[in-house]
C-alpha cells in the first residue's frame, strides 16, 4: 500500500517541482536553450582531444570532423524547439539583417552562445585532463608537436598567410550561410520537420572534410572565442591570442563578413525571384503540378489539344 501511494504522489510532486523552476521569461528560455545547445555542440572538441592525445591511435582527421558534425546535430536538437537553435552569432545576425529576428535579442543570444562554448570547452578539458597532461608532460603549448590548444580553438596552418586565412574564413562562412538560407527557404522545397539539424550536420561535415586543413573552418565566432578564453585562463596563457600573428580576431570577424555576403547572395539570386502567387509557399515541383492540373481543367486548353490531335 505504501508503494502504491508513493507512486501515486510522484507525478504531482514532480509537476509541482518543475512548475516552481519554470523560467517565466520567453527570452530567458531562449537564451538558456542557446547556451545549452552550443555547450553540447562543443563536445565535438572531445574527438580532437582523443585524436591528439592518443597521437592518432584513437581516431583520425575524419573522426574529428564527424565529432564536430554530430555535436552540432545534437546541440540543434536540444535547442530548436525553444530558440530555433541558432548556436552561431553569424546566423543570428543574418536573420536580423533579413528582419526575421529582432536585433535586441542578438547580444543576449551571442552572450549565451559564448558562455555555452566556454563551459563546453571546460568540460572537455576536465574529461581529458589526465590525457592532456600525459601527452604534454604538464606543459600546455599553443604551437609545436605537443601543442594542445588546437583541441579547443582554431589556429592557422604553417603554410597559411594572413590574407589567405582571411579569404578562407570569408569564403567558408559565405558558403555556409548561403546553404543555411536555402534550408530556411520554405518556398524552395521545404525540409520535413526534424530533418534540418541532420542536414546542417551533413553540411558541417562536408565543409570540414573539404575546407578544414587551412585553419579548421571555425565559422562560428562564439564557438572559437569561448574556448579560446577558457584556454587563456586554464594554463595556455596569452599565447592563444598571439599565435599566428594575432590570428584570434580573424575567426571572430571574418565569419560575420562572409555570413552577410552569403546571406545576401542567396536572397538576391534565389529567394528574391520566387513567384509572388498563391502557390509561393509550394516547392517548384508542386507548382509545376498545379499548373498542369489547371491546364487540364481549362476548356480552351482541352479544345486546342483536341484540334492538335485531329
Residue pairs with C-beta under 8 A, 6 or more apart in sequence:
23 29
23 32
27 105
27 108
29 82
29 83
30 82
30 83
30 105
30 109
31 83
31 108
31 109
31 111
31 112
32 82
32 112
33 78
33 79
33 82
33 83
33 85
34 79
34 83
34 85
34 86
34 87
34 109
34 112
34 113
34 116
35 112
35 113
35 115
35 116
36 75
36 78
36 79
36 116
37 75
37 76
37 78
37 79
37 80
37 83
37 85
37 87
37 116
38 75
38 87
38 112
38 113
38 116
38 117
38 120
38 222
38 223
38 226
39 75
39 116
39 117
39 119
39 120
39 123
40 71
40 74
40 75
40 78
40 120
41 71
41 72
41 74
41 75
41 76
41 87
41 116
41 117
41 120
41 223
42 71
42 116
42 117
42 120
42 121
42 123
42 124
42 223
42 226
42 227
43 67
43 71
43 120
43 123
43 124
44 64
44 67
44 68
44 69
44 70
44 71
44 72
45 67
45 120
45 121
45 124
45 151
45 152
45 227
46 67
46 124
46 127
46 128
47 59
47 63
47 64
47 66
47 67
47 68
48 64
48 67
48 150
48 151
49 124
49 127
49 128
49 131
49 132
49 148
49 151
50 58
50 59
50 63
50 128
50 131
51 58
51 59
51 60
51 61
51 63
51 64
52 135
52 148
52 150
52 151
53 128
53 131
53 132
53 134
53 135
53 148
54 131
55 135
61 212
62 209
64 208
65 204
65 205
65 208
65 209
65 212
66 205
68 204
68 205
68 208
69 201
69 202
69 204
69 205
69 208
70 201
72 87
72 197
72 200
72 201
72 204
73 197
73 198
73 200
73 201
74 197
75 85
75 87
76 85
76 87
76 196
76 197
76 200
76 201
77 85
77 197
78 85
79 85
79 87
80 196
80 197
83 109
85 197
86 92
86 95
86 101
86 109
86 113
87 113
87 220
88 113
88 219
88 220
88 221
88 222
88 223
89 106
89 109
89 110
89 113
89 220
89 221
89 222
89 256
90 173
90 177
90 219
90 220
90 221
90 255
90 256
90 258
90 259
91 177
91 180
91 259
92 101
92 105
92 106
92 109
92 110
93 106
93 256
93 259
93 260
94 177
94 180
94 181
94 259
94 260
94 262
94 263
95 101
96 102
96 103
96 106
97 260
97 263
97 264
98 263
98 267
110 222
113 222
113 223
113 226
114 222
114 225
114 226
115 226
116 222
116 226
117 222
117 223
117 224
117 225
117 226
117 227
118 226
118 227
118 229
118 230
120 226
120 227
121 152
121 226
121 227
121 230
121 231
122 230
122 234
124 151
124 152
125 132
125 152
125 230
125 234
128 151
132 140
132 148
132 151
135 146
135 148
136 146
136 148
137 146
139 146
140 148
140 149
140 231
140 234
140 235
140 236
140 237
141 147
141 148
141 149
141 236
141 239
142 149
142 150
142 155
142 236
142 239
142 240
142 243
143 155
143 239
143 243
148 236
149 155
149 231
149 236
149 239
149 240
149 243
150 216
152 227
152 228
152 230
152 231
153 218
153 224
153 225
153 227
153 228
153 231
153 240
153 248
153 251
154 215
154 216
154 217
154 218
154 224
154 247
154 251
155 215
155 216
155 243
155 244
155 247
156 165
156 214
156 215
156 244
156 247
156 250
157 213
157 214
157 215
160 168
160 214
160 215
162 245
162 247
162 250
164 214
165 214
165 215
165 244
165 247
165 250
166 250
166 254
168 211
168 214
168 215
168 217
169 215
169 218
169 219
169 250
169 251
169 254
169 255
169 258
170 254
170 255
170 257
170 258
170 261
171 258
172 207
172 211
172 217
172 219
172 255
172 258
173 219
173 254
173 255
173 256
173 257
173 258
173 259
173 261
173 262
174 258
174 259
174 261
174 262
174 265
175 207
175 258
175 262
176 203
176 207
176 219
176 258
176 259
176 262
177 258
177 259
177 260
177 261
177 262
177 263
177 266
178 262
178 263
178 265
178 266
179 203
179 262
180 200
180 203
181 262
181 263
181 266
181 267
181 271
182 188
182 266
182 270
183 191
183 196
183 199
183 200
185 266
185 270
185 271
186 281
187 271
187 274
187 280
187 281
187 282
187 283
188 270
188 271
188 274
188 283
188 284
189 283
189 284
189 285
190 283
191 199
207 217
207 219
208 217
211 217
215 247
215 250
215 251
218 224
218 251
218 255
219 251
219 255
220 255
221 251
221 252
221 253
221 255
221 256
224 251
224 252
225 248
225 251
225 252
228 240
228 241
228 248
231 240
232 238
232 240
232 241
240 248
241 248
274 280
275 287
277 287
279 286
279 287
279 290
282 290
295 301
296 302
